[in-house]
Amino acid sequence: MHFESPIVRRQSRQIMVGNVPVGGDAPISIQSMTNTETTDVAATVAQILRLEAAGADIVRVSVPSMEAAEAFGLIRQQVSVPLVADIHFDYRIALRVADLGVDCLRINPGNIGREKRIQAVVDKARDLNIPIRIGVNAGSLEKDLQKKYGEPTPDALVESAMRHVEILDSLNFNNFKLSLKASDIFMAVAAYRKIATQIDNPLHLGITEAGGLRGGTVKSSIGLGLLLMDGIGDTIRVSLAADPVEEVKVGWDMLKSLKLRSKGVNFIACPSCSRQNFDVIKTMNELETRLEDITTPIDVAVIGCIVNGPGEAKEVDLGLTGGTPNNLVYIDGQPSQKLGQENLVDELEQLIRTKANQKAAQQENLIAKS
């Protein structure tokens, strides 16, 4: 299970969102967005800390008013993760959050207003080295494009995006990333594939308004998975009508599945059947919950019987194969010890934690030696 990803990433320029590099050869970063009232500083800070603990590299915060902008400044003082301010229409809000320490401005230059207002925002971003994210959405296309195309299409999304790109180009500003989001998978994928050949700026991937936890995860995984396997994408946000912490978890699971990033426990588990010698589903549910705090990459196989168990267990850091009367544990591909049924989850959890700690220590030693 240790082979490298065969994916060849699209070559893009790199920008910095706070201390997080986006694009170039940087790891694909994972984002989410708060859904608290931004003016409720305590609730928003608490949610950002939860997102960061779950593994979010960047967090976006909606800033719809000057009151929210002032609250954003207080939030910025209390968290360390890079923050993106989501702003529409009012250029003064962008100027204010820039002064309050924002790490990225999510705007569409075309809806900021007159040229002088766009110039003011771009000049401020340039002076403070703040990147911009152009965010095109199928649900908010310009009226003339809706009339021209009749309905949202990949070409309409790309044309809208290029309008905003041209505005920034005309102002000699290239410190930006771009997204073209749609709730339709085919439309989003086609638009991203087309824009990827036209610009070299980083691309922010997302299937917008994807749905609830289950349906949205499936839809996002298909859409983002197709693009990521094409090598397209420098940062991702999974949009779910659910706790935003779940967006981060799903994002990590996507990148781990494609071997683009690694973090925490990567489980290989059978779906269970009548051959199982222990309750695989219950065991997995408990282990996933208990081991969320582990950040060291570790592969763990949990297989209920001896048909596929030994083969899977030999390929991972730690594997469990169901057996009668006892289950067999493999460590680094070798049989290690047997576990009974009574305290199986407790004992297996401890073995996984021990192995993860050993791997973490080995990684620290390698870093120290280098």
Disulfide bonds with the S-S distance in Angstrom:
none
